[in-house]
Amino acid sequence: MSEITFTVPAISCGHCVSAISGEVGRVAGVREVVVDVDAKRVTVRGEELDDAVLRAAIDEAGYDTEPA
């Protein structure tokens, strides 16, 4: 299993957690999505994760990621 962590500065509440978890959780290969409101981070665990696809899912949820 691999893991990718993204910094998402606009995370601030439970709605953010729900929106991001919902979109990212639909991506093929994703097994777990952890959204840390305090740290402004999204950690994704799964198989054969694609950074660009995960960033697009976070964008679809309405949030921008900081560059890697």
Backbone bond lengths (Angstrom), bond angles and torsions (degrees), N, CA, C in turn:
res aa  C-N    CA-C-N  psi(-1)  N-CA   C-N-CA  omega(-1)  CA-C   N-CA-C  phi
1 M - - - 1.457 - - 1.523 108.04 -
2 S 1.330 116.12 138.40 1.468 120.56 177.70 1.526 109.94 -108.59
3 E 1.327 114.68 168.82 1.467 120.99 -177.50 1.517 109.18 -141.49
4 I 1.325 116.30 135.64 1.468 122.55 174.96 1.523 107.29 -129.75
5 T 1.338 116.34 135.37 1.466 121.42 178.40 1.522 109.09 -117.97
6 F 1.329 115.12 135.04 1.458 122.73 178.47 1.519 109.89 -118.54
7 T 1.317 117.12 144.61 1.454 122.24 171.17 1.524 107.11 -94.34
8 V 1.342 115.50 125.98 1.463 121.70 -178.09 1.535 107.02 -128.76
9 P 1.335 117.24 91.96 1.467 121.69 -171.98 1.527 116.11 -57.88
10 A 1.320 118.37 -26.66 1.469 120.51 -174.12 1.531 113.97 -84.36
11 I 1.324 118.41 -1.11 1.468 119.92 179.16 1.531 108.52 -65.02
12 S 1.353 115.89 126.36 1.464 117.74 -178.01 1.524 114.86 -144.55
13 C 1.340 118.05 -9.34 1.464 117.72 -173.56 1.530 111.95 -158.10
14 G 1.319 115.05 179.98 1.447 121.35 179.12 1.516 113.38 -63.11
15 H 1.340 116.42 -33.73 1.463 119.30 177.10 1.520 110.34 -61.38
16 C 1.320 116.83 -41.78 1.469 121.68 178.18 1.529 109.90 -58.86
17 V 1.321 115.68 -46.52 1.461 121.41 -179.93 1.528 110.00 -58.30
18 S 1.319 116.40 -47.71 1.454 121.60 -178.30 1.530 112.17 -64.01
19 A 1.312 116.52 -45.47 1.471 121.00 -178.07 1.526 111.05 -64.05
20 I 1.318 116.70 -47.09 1.466 120.51 -178.50 1.525 110.63 -68.38
21 S 1.326 116.87 -45.75 1.473 120.16 -179.72 1.516 111.22 -60.04
22 G 1.325 116.63 -39.94 1.456 120.65 -179.78 1.511 112.96 -64.00
23 E 1.322 117.08 -47.64 1.472 120.93 -178.84 1.526 111.72 -68.87
24 V 1.321 116.58 -48.78 1.464 120.32 -176.92 1.530 110.38 -67.77
25 G 1.311 116.87 -35.17 1.456 120.93 -179.73 1.515 113.93 -63.40
26 R 1.326 117.82 -19.29 1.466 122.37 179.12 1.528 113.39 -83.85
27 V 1.327 116.60 -11.59 1.466 120.81 -177.48 1.537 109.74 -71.63
28 A 1.312 115.88 135.80 1.467 121.08 179.46 1.522 110.76 -56.52
29 G 1.324 115.99 134.65 1.454 121.99 176.96 1.510 114.79 92.02
30 V 1.333 118.09 -15.87 1.462 121.32 -178.24 1.526 109.59 -73.59
31 R 1.328 115.76 128.36 1.462 121.47 178.58 1.529 111.92 -108.66
32 E 1.354 116.39 -29.23 1.463 120.18 -177.03 1.530 109.64 -152.02
33 V 1.326 115.58 139.17 1.464 122.07 175.41 1.524 106.80 -126.66
34 V 1.332 116.30 122.96 1.459 121.41 177.77 1.524 107.78 -118.11
35 V 1.334 116.60 118.74 1.463 121.60 179.13 1.518 107.82 -108.18
36 D 1.337 116.30 117.83 1.468 122.62 -179.54 1.526 108.26 -103.19
37 V 1.340 115.96 104.50 1.468 121.34 -176.35 1.527 110.66 -63.13
38 D 1.328 117.66 -43.82 1.465 120.74 -176.93 1.526 112.51 -65.87
39 A 1.324 116.79 -41.58 1.466 121.03 -178.39 1.524 113.00 -85.99
40 K 1.359 116.37 -9.80 1.471 121.53 -178.81 1.527 110.77 60.80
41 R 1.345 115.97 41.38 1.460 121.11 -177.66 1.524 111.55 -126.76
42 V 1.323 113.64 148.35 1.464 121.63 173.13 1.523 106.45 -121.85
43 T 1.324 116.24 121.36 1.456 121.66 177.97 1.521 108.26 -110.79
44 V 1.319 115.19 128.49 1.464 121.40 -178.13 1.526 108.07 -119.33
45 R 1.336 115.49 130.99 1.458 121.11 177.26 1.527 108.54 -120.95
46 G 1.329 115.47 141.66 1.454 119.26 178.94 1.511 111.83 170.75
47 E 1.311 114.93 -162.62 1.463 122.58 -178.34 1.522 109.93 -111.75
48 E 1.335 115.58 136.86 1.466 122.21 176.31 1.528 112.07 51.19
49 L 1.330 116.32 49.96 1.472 121.30 -179.34 1.518 110.54 -73.13
50 D 1.313 116.35 140.81 1.463 123.36 179.56 1.527 108.05 -113.42
51 D 1.325 116.14 114.42 1.456 122.00 -177.17 1.527 112.08 -53.25
52 A 1.312 116.96 -47.36 1.473 121.03 -176.95 1.533 111.43 -64.45
53 V 1.314 117.10 -39.53 1.462 120.75 -179.86 1.527 110.04 -68.02
54 L 1.319 116.90 -39.69 1.470 120.40 178.52 1.524 111.12 -66.68
55 R 1.332 116.95 -42.12 1.473 120.33 176.67 1.534 110.41 -61.35
56 A 1.332 116.93 -39.01 1.465 121.10 178.93 1.532 110.35 -64.74
57 A 1.322 117.29 -37.71 1.469 120.83 178.71 1.529 110.74 -66.86
58 I 1.327 116.73 -40.54 1.465 120.16 177.06 1.527 109.55 -64.58
59 D 1.322 116.79 -40.70 1.466 122.17 176.82 1.529 110.03 -62.04
60 E 1.319 117.40 -42.77 1.472 122.11 179.48 1.518 110.42 -61.35
61 A 1.335 116.71 -31.72 1.467 120.68 177.66 1.527 111.60 -74.40
62 G 1.346 116.55 -10.98 1.463 120.60 176.92 1.512 114.89 103.55
63 Y 1.340 116.78 19.22 1.467 120.27 -176.33 1.511 110.26 -130.10
64 D 1.335 115.30 147.64 1.463 121.84 178.00 1.517 109.58 -99.82
65 T 1.340 115.86 144.39 1.452 120.96 173.57 1.522 108.61 -99.89
66 E 1.316 115.65 151.87 1.454 118.86 174.84 1.523 107.97 -80.17
67 P 1.332 117.43 151.58 1.469 120.28 178.92 1.531 110.69 -57.81
68 A 1.317 115.01 148.47 1.475 120.42 -180.00 1.506 110.72 -68.46
